[in-house]
Amino acid sequence: MRWTIQQLKQYCQEGFLLVPNLLSVEEVAALNTDVPRLLTGEDSSMHREHEHSGAVRQVYNSHRHVPTFRNLARHPKIVEPVQQILQNSFYIWHSKLNVKEAFEGTVWLWHQDYGYWIYDGVDSKLMSVMIFLDPATLNNGCLMVISGSHSWGRLEHNSDTTTSYKQWCIHKSVLKEKVREAEIQQITGQPGDALFFDCNLVHSSNHNLSPIPRKSLIIAYNDIDNKPRPVEKPRPDWVVSRVFEEISWPE
């Protein structure tokens, strides 16, 4: 379950690492069995964001309410590499089911997660793990990343309201100066694959133009010593957790 020196080196150089087949077919099936509970809206304890069409775009913090997702967030195959990277105990910053429904899922503009999180009173000691629950293809809006962009540090972000969910994104003029075509990588894969990535990695995704939905669960982890400092306008608990349940491996 521990990463090799080469895997850690690749992660540090590129800002991400794709691990194929991290979860078994049976583990993915168990998660997908519980996905409808997240999407229906019957459970009001989980916050949801929607597309203009009404389709669900995001569901937050399933790990607090659904046992299969709680177990996933503490899965040794995930938390042991996270501890290798953060080099400390940590807690769950938040989790979110990202949904791109067939023909409806819309774009995520180029951004860094820390472009948002810096305003929550934390340092950049966070990372995320994306678990693929559906195939991720070129046509259904797979994630795109800019290899090595985490080394740029945080870039300035601007508010954008052109999509169904208000986003902070990197201005196009900055991207034109810094991004080369060869550095953009499209992260395709199969259910059970997992992408580990740095909070400063620049990433985005396109519209889902295919008949295949793309669902993925992203679990963001924060160093236990990086709890949010007081800020003027704190965001709600569903996006900035105040539940500091420490995770370490071995537990």
Secondary structure, DSSP 8 states (H G I E B T S, - for coil): ----HHHHHHHHHHSEEEETT-S-HHHHHHHHHHHHHHHHS--TTS-EEE-TTS-EEEEE-GGGT-HHHHHHHT-HHHHHHHHHHH-S-EEEEEEEEEEE-TTT---EEEE-HHHHHGGGT--S-EEEEEEESS-B-TTTT-EEEETTGGGG----EEEE-SSSS-EEEE-HHHHHHH--GGGEEEE-B-TT-EEEEETT--EEE----SSS-EEEEEEEEEETT------SS---TTTS------B-S--
